[in-house]
Amino acid sequence: MQPARVFCIANQKGGVGKTTTAVNLAAGLATLAQRALLIDLDPQGNATMGSGIDKRALSPSVYDVLLGSASLAEAVRRSEKGGYDVVGANRELAGAEIELVGLERRERRLRDALAPSLAAYDVVLIDCPPSLSLLTLNGLCCAHGVVVPMQCEYFALEGLSDLVNTIRQVHANLNPDLQIIGLLRVMFDARITLQHQVSEQLKAHFGSKVFDTVIPRNVRLAEAPSYGVPGVVFDPGSKGAQAFVEFAREMARRIQAMRAPTAPSVREPAA
């Protein structure tokens, strides 16, 4: 059994659906019998609450894991309705930024903590905060790849170039395994011409890095977190839920391709 593949859900722009993507991708992968772990690295703790876990009663949390006062296994909780495991976050995590500065291997604290648990999962997803902070850096340093949710709007393109540069720097200096796995178009409104134009620009520039699946703007996905249930479970028949299940299938195929042994680069001589 190969150890889990680790993916950050990241975008330096806020309000682009990172948490919705992380929670519903975890639930979607669970429906495909994948053993999934979701790590919430955002002090707002929305992925924790959206998974049905009370962040106010959370102890230990990812904060304790980063500071070394608890192991990752001790911090794992089960999202019963989502079918996946969670290492949750709450407002305590906001203080970790300052406390991490003086610690050894400050960018690799999560990587070191996660290593013993990788064999227990097929996929690990990390919901990153909307900034390039030490928390985000910890996520990027232990990931094999980055999934970038983005809206098809002009300002989203502007922020994307900053994120790509950040990923290149982390790849060059801290984590040579890191790559962009794909761009996910979210909150897509087919009635808006600009969104189609930006979508075409993305496909022209990034090619196969753009996921085929498009997540539509959907009220049921927006309602689900208030019930502490992933949208995939809250209303499986909704267009948003169905799109996320299809995205989970597409993601699973990409993970399988990453695991496949590379073909030999030297051709066999002709007989």
C-alpha positions as CSV (number, residue, x, y, z in Angstrom):
1,M,0.0,0.0,0.0
2,Q,1.5,3.3,-1.1
3,P,1.5,6.3,1.3
4,A,-1.1,9.0,0.8
5,R,-0.7,11.8,-1.7
6,V,-0.9,15.2,-0.1
7,F,-2.6,18.2,-1.8
8,C,-3.1,21.8,-0.8
9,I,-6.3,23.6,-1.7
10,A,-4.8,27.1,-2.1
11,N,-5.4,30.5,-3.5
12,Q,-4.0,33.8,-2.1
13,K,-7.3,35.5,-3.0
14,G,-10.1,35.1,-0.4
15,G,-13.7,34.1,-1.1
16,V,-13.0,31.8,-4.0
17,G,-14.4,28.6,-2.6
18,K,-11.3,26.9,-1.1
19,T,-13.1,25.5,1.9
20,T,-16.1,24.4,-0.1
21,T,-13.8,22.7,-2.5
22,A,-11.7,21.0,0.3
23,V,-14.8,19.7,2.2
24,N,-16.7,18.5,-0.8
25,L,-13.6,16.9,-2.4
26,A,-12.9,15.0,0.8
27,A,-16.6,13.8,0.9
28,G,-16.5,13.1,-2.8
29,L,-13.4,11.0,-2.5
30,A,-15.0,9.1,0.5
31,T,-17.9,8.1,-1.8
32,L,-15.2,6.5,-4.0
33,A,-13.9,4.4,-1.1
34,Q,-10.8,6.6,-0.7
35,R,-9.4,7.0,2.8
36,A,-9.3,10.8,3.0
37,L,-7.9,13.1,5.7
38,L,-8.7,16.8,5.7
39,I,-6.4,19.2,7.5
40,D,-7.8,22.6,8.3
41,L,-5.0,25.2,8.3
42,D,-7.3,28.2,8.4
43,P,-7.8,29.9,11.8
44,Q,-11.4,30.6,10.9
45,G,-12.0,26.8,11.2
46,N,-14.7,26.8,8.5
47,A,-13.6,23.4,7.0
48,T,-13.8,22.0,10.6
49,M,-17.4,23.3,11.1
50,G,-18.4,22.3,7.6
51,S,-17.4,18.8,8.4
52,G,-19.7,18.7,11.4
53,I,-17.0,19.1,14.1
54,D,-17.4,21.8,16.7
55,K,-14.3,23.9,16.6
56,R,-15.0,25.5,20.0
57,A,-14.8,22.1,21.7
58,L,-11.7,21.0,19.8
59,S,-8.7,19.8,21.7
60,P,-6.2,19.0,20.6
61,S,-6.3,20.8,17.3
62,V,-3.9,21.4,14.4
63,Y,-2.4,24.3,16.5
64,D,-1.2,21.7,19.1
65,V,0.2,19.5,16.2
66,L,2.2,22.4,14.7
67,L,3.7,23.3,18.1
68,G,4.5,19.7,19.0
69,S,2.3,19.4,22.1
70,A,0.2,16.7,20.4
71,S,0.7,14.1,17.6
72,L,-1.4,14.3,14.4
73,A,-3.0,11.0,15.3
74,E,-4.2,12.4,18.6
75,A,-5.8,15.4,16.8
76,V,-7.8,13.4,14.3
77,R,-11.6,13.5,14.5
78,R,-14.1,11.7,12.3
79,S,-16.6,13.5,10.0
80,E,-19.3,10.9,10.5
81,K,-21.6,12.3,7.8
82,G,-18.7,13.1,5.4
83,G,-17.0,9.8,5.8
84,Y,-13.5,11.2,6.1
85,D,-11.1,12.2,9.0
86,V,-10.4,15.8,10.0
87,V,-7.6,17.5,11.9
88,G,-9.5,20.6,12.9
89,A,-8.6,24.3,13.5
90,N,-10.0,27.2,15.6
91,R,-8.9,30.7,16.5
92,E,-6.0,29.4,18.6
93,L,-4.3,28.8,15.2
94,A,-4.0,32.6,14.6
95,G,-1.4,32.7,17.4
96,A,0.7,30.0,15.8
97,E,2.1,32.5,13.2
98,I,4.0,34.2,15.9
99,E,4.9,31.1,17.9
100,L,6.3,29.3,14.9
101,V,8.8,32.0,14.0
102,G,11.2,31.0,16.7
103,L,11.0,27.2,16.2
104,E,13.4,25.0,14.3
105,R,12.1,23.7,10.9
106,R,9.3,26.2,11.2
107,E,8.2,25.6,7.5
108,R,8.2,21.9,7.9
109,R,6.4,21.3,11.2
110,L,3.3,19.9,9.5
111,R,5.4,17.7,7.2
112,D,7.2,16.2,10.1
113,A,4.0,15.6,12.1
114,L,2.1,14.2,9.1
115,A,4.8,11.7,8.0
116,P,3.9,8.9,10.5
117,S,0.2,8.9,9.4
118,L,0.6,8.9,5.6
119,A,0.3,5.1,5.4
120,A,-3.2,5.3,7.0
121,Y,-4.7,7.3,4.1
122,D,-5.0,7.4,0.3
123,V,-5.4,11.2,0.1
124,V,-4.6,14.1,2.4
125,L,-6.2,17.5,1.6
126,I,-5.0,20.7,3.3
127,D,-7.3,23.7,3.4
128,C,-5.0,26.7,3.4
129,P,-5.7,30.3,4.6
130,P,-6.1,33.0,1.9
131,S,-2.6,34.4,2.3
132,L,1.1,33.5,2.0
133,S,1.8,32.9,5.7
134,L,3.8,30.4,7.6
135,L,0.6,28.3,7.8
136,T,0.3,28.2,4.1
137,L,4.0,27.5,3.7
138,N,3.7,24.5,6.1
139,G,1.0,23.2,3.8
140,L,3.0,23.7,0.6
141,C,6.1,22.2,2.1
142,C,4.4,18.8,2.7
143,A,2.3,18.6,-0.4
144,H,2.8,16.8,-3.7
145,G,0.6,19.3,-5.4
146,V,-1.7,22.2,-5.3
147,V,-5.3,22.4,-6.4
148,V,-6.3,26.0,-7.2
149,P,-10.0,26.8,-7.0
150,M,-10.8,30.0,-8.8
151,Q,-13.7,32.1,-10.2
152,C,-13.6,33.0,-13.8
153,E,-13.3,36.7,-13.2
154,Y,-10.6,39.3,-14.2
155,F,-9.2,39.9,-10.7
156,A,-8.9,36.1,-10.2
157,L,-6.4,36.0,-13.1
158,E,-4.4,38.7,-11.5
159,G,-4.0,36.8,-8.3
160,L,-3.3,33.6,-10.1
161,S,0.1,34.8,-11.3
162,D,1.2,35.6,-7.7
163,L,0.2,32.1,-6.6
164,V,2.1,30.5,-9.5
165,N,5.2,32.5,-8.6
166,T,4.9,31.4,-4.9
167,I,4.6,27.7,-5.9
168,R,7.7,28.1,-8.1
169,Q,9.7,29.5,-5.2
170,V,8.6,26.8,-2.8
171,H,9.4,24.2,-5.4
172,A,12.9,25.6,-5.9
173,N,13.8,26.2,-2.3
174,L,11.8,24.0,0.0
175,N,9.8,21.2,-1.7
176,P,11.0,19.8,-5.0
177,D,7.9,17.5,-5.2
178,L,5.5,20.5,-5.3
179,Q,3.5,21.1,-8.6
180,I,0.2,22.6,-9.7
181,I,-2.1,19.6,-10.1
182,G,-4.9,21.7,-11.6
183,L,-7.1,24.7,-11.7
184,L,-10.7,24.2,-10.7
185,R,-13.3,26.6,-12.0
186,V,-15.8,27.2,-9.2
187,M,-19.0,29.3,-8.7
188,F,-19.4,29.3,-12.5
189,D,-22.4,31.1,-13.9
190,A,-23.0,30.1,-17.5
191,R,-25.2,33.2,-18.1
192,I,-22.2,35.6,-17.7
193,T,-20.2,36.1,-20.9
194,L,-17.1,37.3,-19.1
195,Q,-16.9,34.0,-17.2
196,H,-16.9,32.0,-20.5
197,Q,-14.1,34.3,-21.8
198,V,-11.9,33.9,-18.7
199,S,-12.5,30.2,-18.8
200,E,-11.3,30.0,-22.4
201,Q,-8.2,32.1,-21.4
202,L,-7.4,29.7,-18.7
203,K,-7.7,26.6,-21.0
204,A,-5.6,28.4,-23.6
205,H,-2.8,29.3,-21.2
206,F,-2.8,26.3,-18.8
207,G,-4.1,23.5,-21.1
208,S,-4.5,20.2,-19.4
209,K,-3.8,21.8,-16.0
210,V,-7.4,23.0,-16.1
211,F,-9.8,20.4,-14.7
212,D,-12.5,19.3,-17.1
213,T,-15.1,19.5,-14.3
214,V,-16.7,22.9,-13.7
215,I,-18.5,23.6,-10.3
216,P,-21.6,25.7,-10.9
217,R,-22.8,28.4,-8.6
218,N,-25.3,26.5,-6.4
219,V,-27.5,27.5,-3.4
220,R,-27.4,24.1,-1.9
221,L,-23.6,24.1,-1.6
222,A,-23.8,27.4,0.1
223,E,-26.5,26.2,2.6
224,A,-24.7,23.0,3.6
225,P,-22.0,24.4,6.0
226,S,-24.7,25.8,8.3
227,Y,-25.9,22.3,8.9
228,G,-22.3,21.0,9.4
229,V,-22.6,18.7,6.4
230,P,-20.7,18.6,3.1
231,G,-22.8,19.7,0.1
232,V,-22.1,16.3,-1.5
233,V,-24.1,14.7,1.4
234,F,-26.5,17.5,2.2
235,D,-28.2,17.3,-1.2
236,P,-26.7,14.6,-3.4
237,G,-29.1,15.4,-6.2
238,S,-28.1,19.1,-6.6
239,K,-26.0,20.2,-9.5
240,G,-23.2,21.4,-7.2
241,A,-23.0,18.1,-5.4
242,Q,-23.0,16.1,-8.6
243,A,-20.3,18.3,-10.0
244,F,-18.1,17.7,-6.9
245,V,-18.5,14.0,-7.2
246,E,-17.4,14.2,-10.8
247,F,-14.5,16.3,-9.7
248,A,-13.6,13.7,-7.1
249,R,-13.5,11.1,-9.9
250,E,-11.3,13.3,-12.0
251,M,-9.0,14.0,-9.1
252,A,-8.8,10.2,-8.4
253,R,-7.7,9.6,-12.0
254,R,-5.0,12.2,-11.7
255,I,-3.8,10.7,-8.4
256,Q,-3.7,7.3,-10.1
257,A,-1.6,8.7,-12.9
258,M,0.8,10.2,-10.4
259,R,1.2,6.8,-8.8
260,A,1.8,5.0,-12.1
261,P,5.5,4.1,-12.8
262,T,7.0,6.3,-15.5
263,A,7.7,4.7,-18.8
264,P,11.3,4.1,-19.7
265,S,12.8,7.1,-21.6
266,V,15.1,4.9,-23.7
267,R,13.4,3.0,-26.5
268,E,14.3,-0.6,-27.1
269,P,16.4,-1.2,-30.2
270,A,14.5,-2.6,-33.2
271,A,14.8,-6.3,-33.7
